Amino acid sequence: MERVFEISQAQDKQAALFHRLARSGSLLVALSGGADSAYLAWASHRVLGERALSVTAISPSFPACDREQVEALVSVVRLRHEFIETRELENPLYSANRADRCYHCKDELFTVLGGLARSRGFAAVAYGINADDAGDFRPGHRAAAEHLVLSPLLDAGLTKVEIRALSRLAGLPTWDRPASACLSSRIPYGSEVTPQKLAQIERAEAELREMGFRQFRVRHHGDLARIEIAPEELPRALDPAVLREMGRRLRGAGFLYVALDVDGYRQGSLNAALKVVG
């Protein structure tokens, strides 16, 4: 849950963040295009200039709409930026989709970014975990610690709501972007991650985005697509004509059955099965 804050306190934390970034000397920033990583990329660029490089990893689990968000951000902020490829799907420990899937994803990411940083002479790699994330199930943070990846937003105590407010003040187009995650997070633990499933999810979510929905997930349960829609958007989704259109579009994406989750969108909903899958 996002916390109440005072903008002056957020600005004090931003000043502390700038100080930490300056001390790093040079930095390679993992940029996914979400609000947190975008704010960190902007802050690093502002403090370090050409001594900061933002890098976005492309793989089958990274949706095209997120790449477009990154490209828009880079254009607006004029970040020094590059795309690279990661190959986490080639790791059977990742594709098996156990509870530690995110660890193997981040291990691949930070291995690639670490090698790039060393070859380019950057002092460190950083990523955008924030203070609110610290209490969540985050196996990727273990990979970050093992690779000595910095977490400047977490160290500065910045929360999600503060990052959004500061991003808005900075004029970043990502300040109110809905929470995002890799496409693999739509597949229940224990169900194999495949390029075919990821492509199907991406197509299905593109259909809902085209219908004007903003915050949602399409969870992949084999032949069944379970749609989670933000509570404020559920009334529209429950309109019979809209339901029929959603069903038509998602069956066109390859699903046999389409269900609307009555509980709506909630971040990390598939984590409820961790006690079963382990």
Secondary structure as the mmCIF struct_conf table of DSSP 4:
data_model
#
loop_
_struct_conf.conf_type_id
_struct_conf.id
_struct_conf.beg_label_comp_id
_struct_conf.beg_label_asym_id
_struct_conf.beg_label_seq_id
_struct_conf.end_label_comp_id
_struct_conf.end_label_asym_id
_struct_conf.end_label_seq_id
HELX_LH_PP_P HELX_LH_PP_P1 GLU A 2 VAL A 4
HELX_RH_AL_P HELX_RH_AL_P1 ILE A 7 SER A 24
BEND BEND1 GLY A 25 SER A 26
STRN STRN1 LEU A 27 ALA A 30
BEND BEND2 GLY A 33 GLY A 34
HELX_RH_AL_P HELX_RH_AL_P2 ALA A 35 LEU A 48
HELX_RH_3T_P HELX_RH_3T_P1 GLY A 49 ARG A 51
STRN STRN2 ALA A 52 ILE A 58
TURN_TY1_P TURN_TY1_P1 PRO A 60 SER A 61
BEND BEND3 PHE A 62 PHE A 62
HELX_RH_AL_P HELX_RH_AL_P3 ALA A 64 VAL A 77
TURN_TY1_P TURN_TY1_P2 ARG A 78 ARG A 78
STRN STRN3 HIS A 81 GLU A 85
HELX_RH_3T_P HELX_RH_3T_P2 GLU A 88 GLU A 90
HELX_RH_AL_P HELX_RH_AL_P4 PRO A 92 SER A 95
TURN_TY1_P TURN_TY1_P3 ALA A 96 ASN A 97
TURN_TY1_P TURN_TY1_P4 ALA A 99 ASP A 100
HELX_RH_AL_P HELX_RH_AL_P5 ARG A 101 ARG A 120
TURN_TY1_P TURN_TY1_P5 GLY A 121 GLY A 121
BEND BEND4 ALA A 123 ALA A 123
STRN STRN4 ALA A 124 ALA A 126
HELX_RH_3T_P HELX_RH_3T_P3 ALA A 131 GLY A 135
BEND BEND5 ASP A 136 ASP A 136
HELX_RH_AL_P HELX_RH_AL_P6 PRO A 139 GLU A 146
TURN_TY1_P TURN_TY1_P6 HIS A 147 LEU A 148
STRN STRN5 LEU A 150 LEU A 150
HELX_RH_AL_P HELX_RH_AL_P7 PRO A 152 ASP A 155
TURN_TY1_P TURN_TY1_P7 ALA A 156 GLY A 157
HELX_RH_AL_P HELX_RH_AL_P8 LYS A 160 LEU A 169
TURN_TY1_P TURN_TY1_P8 ALA A 170 GLY A 171
TURN_TY1_P TURN_TY1_P9 PRO A 173 ASP A 176
HELX_LH_PP_P HELX_LH_PP_P2 ARG A 177 ALA A 179
HELX_RH_3T_P HELX_RH_3T_P4 LEU A 183 ARG A 186
BEND BEND6 ILE A 187 ILE A 187
HELX_LH_PP_P HELX_LH_PP_P3 PRO A 188 PRO A 188
TURN_TY1_P TURN_TY1_P10 TYR A 189 GLY A 190
BEND BEND7 SER A 191 SER A 191
HELX_LH_PP_P HELX_LH_PP_P4 GLU A 192 VAL A 193
HELX_RH_AL_P HELX_RH_AL_P9 PRO A 195 GLU A 210
TURN_TY1_P TURN_TY1_P11 MET A 211 GLY A 212
BEND BEND8 GLN A 215 GLN A 215
STRN STRN6 PHE A 216 HIS A 221
TURN_TY1_P TURN_TY1_P12 GLY A 222 ASP A 223
STRN STRN7 LEU A 224 ILE A 229
HELX_RH_3T_P HELX_RH_3T_P5 PRO A 231 GLU A 233
HELX_RH_AL_P HELX_RH_AL_P10 LEU A 234 ALA A 237
TURN_TY1_P TURN_TY1_P13 LEU A 238 LEU A 238
BEND BEND9 ASP A 239 ASP A 239
HELX_RH_AL_P HELX_RH_AL_P11 PRO A 240 GLY A 252
TURN_TY1_P TURN_TY1_P14 ALA A 253 GLY A 254
BEND BEND10 LEU A 256 LEU A 256
STRN STRN8 TYR A 257 LEU A 260
TURN_TY1_P TURN_TY1_P15 VAL A 262 ASP A 263
TURN_TY1_P TURN_TY1_P16 GLN A 267 GLY A 268
HELX_RH_3T_P HELX_RH_3T_P6 SER A 269 ALA A 273
HELX_RH_AL_P HELX_RH_AL_P12 LEU A 274 VAL A 277
#
